[in-house]
């Protein structure tokens, strides 16, 4: 996958997708499978916005039981099933325990009734999932002893046990977006990161493409397309700031959803749900408070999620120090045994997703329920649909709906593609355990077990391209005190359109996706990219500075185990 913006200007496309987060990337893949000539552009890197900042959950819709919203429950379950089918290397089941206390809404009987209903409503949740290790288990109840065996530090006086359900978890959110992009490109799409849509091109009342800028060299050019899907997330509204064509467009409300990662090695593979301090005002039937989660992710613990209305420009969203202090206090109150301290925090994520436009009885905006679709024919504008996605889980299905809406404007539109069943790049495998065993036999002996596991989770069945590179001793060398090796940098530059240092550190590899990798690893990666891309020393230094800025934006810290290793 090579970056060549000139290809965007030398033809007319059937479809241009603006924005390459989860929704835009999934739309490009879908449209490519439908046989359309597709262009995909992103003003930053692929999957660098809200998609990379999410809580890494693939929701199966169980929370919609308390909203009495069966349609959304089944839809979310279907999307979870699809991701487990098409990307089994990047998505796996995650068991989640909800402790039960006494009777009533905190008790086991109340939760058991809800979970039985959930099992009945999602009876086909594992349809077509070939790998048994990627199948979602039925809900179950744990005894008090079983619960304390998993979480011995829980408050035990009134504890009666726990109810357990499974959802999905993403190993690497940015690489799942990249899998969609690579899959689209393999089907003929032309994709380019760091390509900004400046304004729409017009043919009377019809959008016919965009004026674009290559943010690498500053050049501007036109990208022409018969149809345009505006999937730029929280930036989508800014493209519509054109009173002549769209009237007085009002930017929608956005929630800044945030979570943070702490340097706690998970004791168990189970996540734990505990009541926080806020309530779900939209719930028809709920427990005392909205749940917070302590979730095992890689070798750390992920904690969240917190929401607040955000009205500023998307690029100013970040987690503030005072918020981390408040969240730790809330989590420590809900789960005192954690005893979180500021020095435990390794990384903070936040991303913008649509809030609802309705207000609760208390006057608060409700949480967003569904993605926003805008068919601009209602404003007298042809050739354009805007999709602002709400949950990563639904990206595949919601992008298909947006395409269906947009393709109504094409004579003899192609039928929907089976995107819920065709494997993404790296996902064509029957059994992840068998892949692990085969890979251990094939890769060079100097590649550690932890490095190989990262290859398999990030690249799936495509791991062999890394193994081939790693036959050269210099390519098998670890970067700093991390498990990432130089072959992953080379692969990212040569085959995955990594343009900037932060692309490799934050999104193509595990280096900086959950903690600061240490300055040694950053410098070694920068020197490797300088060699591969012909950077000057000045460019290399600037790239290191920029990457450190982004890591600082995420409050990234070096884990103590790495700090003790000389970082």
C-alpha positions, 0 to 999 in steps of 0.5 A, spaced: 500 500 500 503 506 497 501 513 498 500 516 491 496 522 491 497 523 484 492 517 483 487 521 486 487 527 481 488 523 474 481 520 474 473 521 476 471 516 481 464 513 482 465 514 490 469 519 494 469 517 501 472 523 506 474 521 512 478 514 514 476 513 521 472 506 522 466 508 518 469 511 512 474 506 512 469 500 512 465 504 507 471 504 502 471 497 503 464 496 502 464 500 496 470 497 493 466 490 494 460 493 490 465 494 484 465 501 485 471 506 483 473 508 490 477 514 493 479 515 500 482 521 503 484 522 511 486 529 513 491 525 518 493 518 519 488 512 518 484 511 524 487 517 528 481 520 531 475 517 535 477 510 532 483 510 536 481 513 542 475 509 544 474 504 550 476 498 545 469 494 546 465 491 541 458 492 544 453 486 543 447 490 545 446 488 552 445 495 555 440 496 551 435 491 555 435 497 560 432 501 554 427 496 552 430 497 545 430 490 542 432 493 535 438 496 537 440 490 541 440 485 536 443 490 531 449 491 536 449 483 537 450 482 529 455 487 528 459 484 534 458 477 530 461 480 524 467 483 527 469 476 530 468 473 523 472 478 519 477 480 524 478 474 529 486 476 530 484 483 532 477 482 536 476 476 541 471 475 546 471 479 553 468 476 559 465 481 564 463 480 571 457 484 574 457 483 582 451 482 585 449 484 592 443 482 596 436 482 593 432 487 588 436 491 583 442 489 586 441 482 586 442 476 582 435 474 580 434 481 577 440 480 573 439 473 571 432 475 568 435 480 564 441 476 562 436 470 560 432 475 556 439 477 552 441 470 551 434 468 548 434 475 544 441 473 541 441 466 540 444 466 533 450 470 536 455 465 533 453 464 526 458 463 522 464 464 527 469 459 525 474 459 530 471 456 537 475 461 541 472 467 538 465 465 539 461 468 545 459 464 551 452 464 554 451 469 560 452 465 567 452 466 574 457 465 579 457 464 586 460 468 592 466 463 592 467 463 585 467 471 584 471 472 590 476 467 587 476 472 581 476 478 585 478 477 592 479 484 593 471 485 592 467 488 598 464 481 601 460 483 606 453 483 602 456 480 596 452 474 593 456 472 587 456 475 580 453 475 573 457 474 567 456 476 560 461 476 554 462 482 549 468 483 544 474 487 545 479 490 540 487 488 541 488 494 536 483 499 534 487 503 529 490 497 526 482 494 525 481 501 521 487 499 517 485 492 516 479 496 512 483 500 508 488 495 506 482 491 504 479 496 500 486 498 497 486 490 495 480 491 491 482 497 487 481 503 492 485 509 492 487 511 499 491 517 501 492 519 508 494 526 510 490 529 504 485 534 507 478 536 503 478 543 503 471 544 500 466 541 495 466 541 488 460 543 485 456 542 478 450 547 479 446 543 485 451 537 485 457 535 489 462 533 484 468 532 488 473 536 493 478 541 492 484 537 496 491 539 499 496 534 500 499 536 507 506 533 506 508 537 500 502 543 500 500 542 493 492 543 492 488 539 487 481 536 485 478 530 486 472 528 482 467 523 483 460 522 482 458 521 489 461 523 495 460 520 502 462 525 508 464 521 513 469 525 517 467 524 524 467 531 528 470 534 522 464 533 518 460 539 520 465 543 518 465 541 511 458 543 511 459 550 513 457 553 506 451 557 507 450 558 500 449 551 499 447 548 505 443 554 509 445 555 516 447 548 518 448 547 525 453 543 528 451 537 532 452 536 539 458 531 541 460 527 547 467 527 549 468 520 551 474 518 555 478 513 559 485 511 561 490 505 562 493 504 568 500 500 570 496 494 573 497 487 571 490 484 570 489 478 575 484 475 571 481 475 564 475 478 566 473 485 566 469 488 572 463 492 572 462 497 578 457 502 579 460 509 578 457 516 580 452 518 574 446 515 572 443 513 565 437 518 564 435 514 558 434 507 561 427 504 562 429 500 568 436 500 571 441 499 577 443 504 581 448 508 577 451 507 570 457 502 570 464 503 570 469 498 568 476 495 569 478 491 563 484 487 562 487 489 556 494 487 553 498 487 560 495 493 563 488 495 566 483 499 562 478 504 566 472 508 563 468 511 561 466 518 562 462 522 558 461 530 557 459 535 552 464 538 548 463 544 544 470 546 542 474 544 535 475 537 535 483 538 535 482 541 542 479 535 545 484 532 551 484 529 558 485 534 563 489 533 569 484 535 574 479 530 570 484 524 572 484 526 579 476 526 579 476 519 575 481 516 580 477 518 586 470 515 583 473 509 581 477 508 588 470 509 591 467 504 587 472 499 587 477 501 593 481 495 593 484 498 586 487 504 590 489 508 584 495 513 584 496 518 579 503 515 578 499 508 576 496 512 569 500 510 563 495 513 558 489 517 557 484 517 551 478 521 549 474 521 542 468 525 540 462 521 538 455 524 537 451 526 543 443 525 542 439 532 541 433 530 546 434 532 553 432 528 559 427 530 564 432 534 568 434 538 562 441 534 560 442 532 553 441 524 552 447 520 550 447 519 542 443 513 540 444 512 533 449 514 527 447 521 524 445 520 516 444 526 512 441 526 505 443 533 503 437 532 497 433 535 503 437 541 502 437 541 494 444 538 494 445 532 490 451 527 490 452 528 497 451 524 504 454 525 511 455 520 516 457 521 523 458 515 526 457 513 534 460 507 535 466 503 533 462 497 533 456 499 528 461 502 523 461 496 518 453 496 518 452 503 519 456 505 513 453 500 509 446 504 510 449 510 508 452 507 502 445 505 500 442 511 501 447 515 497 447 510 491 440 511 490 442 517 486 446 512 481 442 508 476 442 501 477 446 501 483 450 495 485 447 490 491 450 490 498 456 486 499 457 481 504 462 485 508 459 481 514 462 475 512 468 476 508 475 476 512 479 483 512 486 483 511 489 478 515 483 475 518 482 469 513 484 464 518 480 458 521 483 457 528 487 462 532 491 457 536 493 453 530 496 460 527 500 461 533 503 454 533 504 454 526 507 461 526 512 459 532 515 454 527 516 459 522 519 465 525 526 466 526 528 463 533 530 470 535 523 473 535 520 472 542 514 469 544 511 476 546 513 479 539 510 474 535 504 474 539 503 482 537 505 480 530 499 475 530 494 480 533 496 486 529 497 482 522 493 475 523 495 471 517 499 476 514 505 475 519 509 472 514 511 478 511 514 480 518 517 474 519 521 474 512 524 481 514 526 479 520 531 474 517 535 479 517 539 480 524 538 488 524 531 487 523 529 482 528 532 487 533 528 490 539 526 497 539 529 500 546 526 496 552 519 494 548 517 488 544 517 491 537 522 490 532 525 494 527 522 489 522 515 492 524 517 499 522 520 497 515 513 493 514 509 499 516 513 504 511 514 499 505 507 496 505 502 500 510 503 507 508 506 510 514 508 517 513 510 520 519 514 517 526 507 518 530 504 513 525 508 508 526 509 509 534 502 510 535 498 506 530 502 501 526 505 498 532 504 497 539 510 502 541 506 507 543 499 505 543 498 504 550 504 507 554 510 511 552 515 506 549 521 510 552 526 515 548 530 510 546 525 506 542 523 513 539 529 515 537 531 508 534 524 508 530 526 515 527 533 513 525 530 507 521 524 511 518 530 516 516 534 511 513 527 508 509 524 515 507 530 519 506 529 524 511 534 529 513 536 530 520 532 536 521 526 532 519 528 526 523 528 531 529 522 534 528 518 528 527 521 526 534 518 532 537 511 531 534 511 524 536 513 526 543 507 532 543 502 527 541 504 522 547 504 528 552 497 530 549 495 523 552 499 523 558 503 517 556 508 515 561 513 509 561 511 503 565 516 502 571 518 495 568 521 499 562 523 505 566 527 500 570 530 497 564 534 504 562 529 508 559 
